Amino acid sequence: MLKKATQCAVLALLLIVVLQQPIKPEKEISGVAYRINLLENGDALWIIQQKINLTNEVEISAFSNYTMQFYKEKNRYINEFKTLFDQIILNASKLAGRPMEGKYYNASIYTLKTISATFGVIEYSFLWVNFSKKVYEGVFTISDVFEGGFYLYSGDMLEIEVPRNYTVAYVTPAPDFQYANALIWYGPKSFMQYQPSLEIVSRIVKINANYSLNKGNLKVFGQVVPPMENLRITITLVNPSGELTNFFTTTDKSGYFERNFILNESGIWNVKVIWEGNETFYRSEKEFSLNVSVESGYTLYLFIVAFLIVVFTTIVFFTRKLKTKQAEIFGEKDESLVISLLSSHGGALSQNDIRRMTGFSKSKTSIIIKSLEAKGKIKKRKVGRENMIYLVS
């Protein structure tokens, strides 16, 4: 919390050095630069800097002489600054309701030469522990420490730099200038209560994926951190024979996702859960292997079902030349069978899986899929070399 009165105290402290220098009273002094470097653990490195424009050799020499004197009394300056900011941090901690402290206070004075000018620089720095508020893993907000707002005088500057692997999701008021991961405001400017306010989000999206396996029934589930909605998650299954199939699902508001599968082959299955990333967030994946043992009774059940389907489709094949009405009836049953299979397999199957489970020919499967798609009961999408069929809820 830095109110206007407190900032006046900071400025006065910085000017202790300036006023002791043998420099002309009409000397122009530039504003104060506040630099806040946010760290990934919620701490922040503060650097408060005052520049003094030195226009001639006399002033440069005077500042150089005072630099030596400054370091003789450096501890006094640091202690005065520490006393001031320890109180500021204590007040902010009470208002925010979480522990905070200041560490590693330091001070320095030096001459800075640029192409066009020479400056005398007075600089204080310290680490503000627990400066940012952690909302959840990978997400921080910065606002409650500015309970009384913030004030910049003419010539002052506030710069907030977010960690390299983070991005700014929200900021108010809008900065006057922004580059890379730094936001800059110039004075004069009076910030409202709890401003500046911003939310930063980690660019590294972690996939906390897990699974449950009961015989041949596999459920892959998990959550992306930080939580984000409508991310497309790819789940790749590689069966013991080495055949690879991609499936897709999306995250909800909490970042949660899940997908159910039926594994019909014993052996080692490899599962990979992937978030492909985008321009803002990095790609992430998690992989695990499963030793699947399909019980004989379960296999027999699949065999019986497959046998009955083959028998049924064979009868349909040899009765296709019956009356048109009878053909339409059998056609409806075939469509119902496909809908039932989709429903019992989580609402999605490949067209090849439908053909295999039903025993339909390629042409018949294609005709049924087209009919159901025309009726709006399913959707067909091309995934790799396969057609994926999705049940429309």
LINPEJO-V910454 format. One record per backbone hydrogen bond with DSSP energy under -1.0 kcal/mol. NH is the residue of the N-H (numbers start at 0). CO is the residue of the C=O. If there is no record, write none. Layout:
# LINPEJO-V910454
NH,CO
NH,CO
This chain:
# LINPEJO-V910454
6,2
7,3
8,4
9,5
10,6
11,7
12,8
13,9
14,10
18,14
20,17
22,20
26,23
29,50
32,48
33,156
34,46
35,158
36,44
37,160
38,42
41,38
43,127
44,36
45,125
46,34
47,123
48,32
49,121
51,119
53,117
59,55
60,56
61,57
62,58
63,59
64,60
65,61
66,62
67,63
68,64
69,65
70,66
76,72
77,73
78,74
79,75
80,76
81,77
82,78
83,79
84,80
85,81
86,82
87,83
88,84
89,85
90,86
91,87
92,88
93,89
94,90
95,91
96,92
97,92
102,126
105,124
107,122
109,120
111,118
113,116
118,111
119,51
120,109
121,49
122,107
123,47
124,105
125,45
126,102
127,43
128,100
131,41
132,140
134,138
135,138
138,135
139,199
140,132
141,197
145,142
148,145
151,188
155,152
156,31
157,184
158,33
159,182
160,35
161,180
165,162
166,200
168,198
169,198
171,196
175,183
176,183
178,181
181,178
182,159
183,176
184,157
186,155
188,151
190,149
193,145
194,191
196,171
197,141
198,169
199,139
200,166
201,137
202,164
205,224
207,222
208,206
209,220
211,218
213,216
216,213
217,260
218,211
219,258
220,209
221,256
222,207
223,254
224,205
229,250
232,248
233,273
234,246
235,271
236,244
237,269
238,242
241,238
244,236
246,234
248,232
250,230
251,255
254,251
256,221
258,219
260,217
262,215
266,291
268,289
269,237
270,287
271,235
272,285
273,233
274,283
277,280
281,202
283,274
285,272
287,270
289,268
291,266
298,294
299,295
300,296
301,297
302,298
303,299
304,300
305,301
306,302
307,303
308,304
309,305
310,306
311,307
312,308
313,309
314,310
315,311
316,312
317,313
321,318
326,322
327,323
328,324
329,325
330,326
331,327
332,328
333,329
334,330
335,331
336,332
337,333
338,334
339,335
340,336
341,337
342,338
343,339
346,341
348,388
350,386
353,349
354,350
355,351
356,352
357,353
358,354
364,360
365,361
366,362
367,363
368,364
369,365
370,366
371,367
372,368
373,369
374,370
375,372
376,371
378,389
380,387
382,385
385,382
387,380
388,348
389,378
390,346
391,376
